[in-house]
Amino acid sequence: DQWHKAVLTRTEMLNRQIKKPLVYAEYKHIAKSIAKFTHANFSKQGFAEWQAVQGKKGGIAKGKSFDEVRQKAIQLHSDGLSKQAIAEQLGIHRNTVRNYVMHK
């Protein structure tokens, strides 16, 4: 019951934001359907596991997007440039350079 009320409140809020809002009976039934489905199919542990998988995907993708800059910073450091000079050249913070070099 508490979960259903929370879903209904959220549905009402979202309904107010659309150009042609649904009538109360329509979004009430949608909220009830959502509440019943999520209550039957989700658990705290299941959600935590899903979150962990999603977070890992995001971390991997974000890490790959910085690979080029990371490798360039490591190379410049090997060439003898200071962390500050590398940071200025690559447009990143000097602490980021420090982390890249420390964890190469």
TABELPE-V87262 format. One record per residue. N is the residue number from 1. SS is DSSP state (2 for helix, 1 for strand, 0 for the rest). BURIAL is 1 if it has 16 or more other ideal C-beta (glycine too) atoms within 10 Angstrom, else 0. Layout:
N:SS:BURIAL
N:SS:BURIAL
This chain:
1:0:0
2:2:0
3:2:0
4:2:0
5:2:0
6:2:0
7:2:1
8:2:1
9:2:0
10:2:0
11:2:1
12:2:0
13:2:0
14:2:0
15:2:1
16:2:0
17:0:0
18:0:0
19:0:0
20:0:0
21:0:0
22:0:0
23:0:0
24:2:0
25:2:0
26:2:0
27:2:1
28:2:1
29:2:0
30:2:1
31:2:1
32:2:0
33:2:0
34:2:1
35:2:1
36:2:0
37:2:0
38:2:0
39:2:0
40:2:0
41:2:0
42:0:0
43:0:0
44:2:0
45:2:0
46:2:0
47:2:0
48:2:0
49:2:0
50:2:0
51:2:0
52:2:0
53:2:0
54:2:0
55:2:0
56:2:0
57:2:0
58:2:0
59:2:0
60:2:0
61:2:0
62:2:0
63:2:0
64:2:0
65:2:0
66:0:0
67:2:0
68:2:0
69:2:0
70:2:1
71:2:0
72:2:0
73:2:1
74:2:1
75:2:0
76:2:1
77:2:1
78:2:0
79:0:0
80:0:0
81:0:1
82:0:0
83:2:1
84:2:0
85:2:0
86:2:1
87:2:1
88:2:0
89:2:0
90:2:1
91:0:0
92:0:1
93:0:0
94:2:0
95:2:0
96:2:1
97:2:1
98:2:0
99:2:0
100:2:1
101:2:1
102:2:0
103:0:0
104:0:0
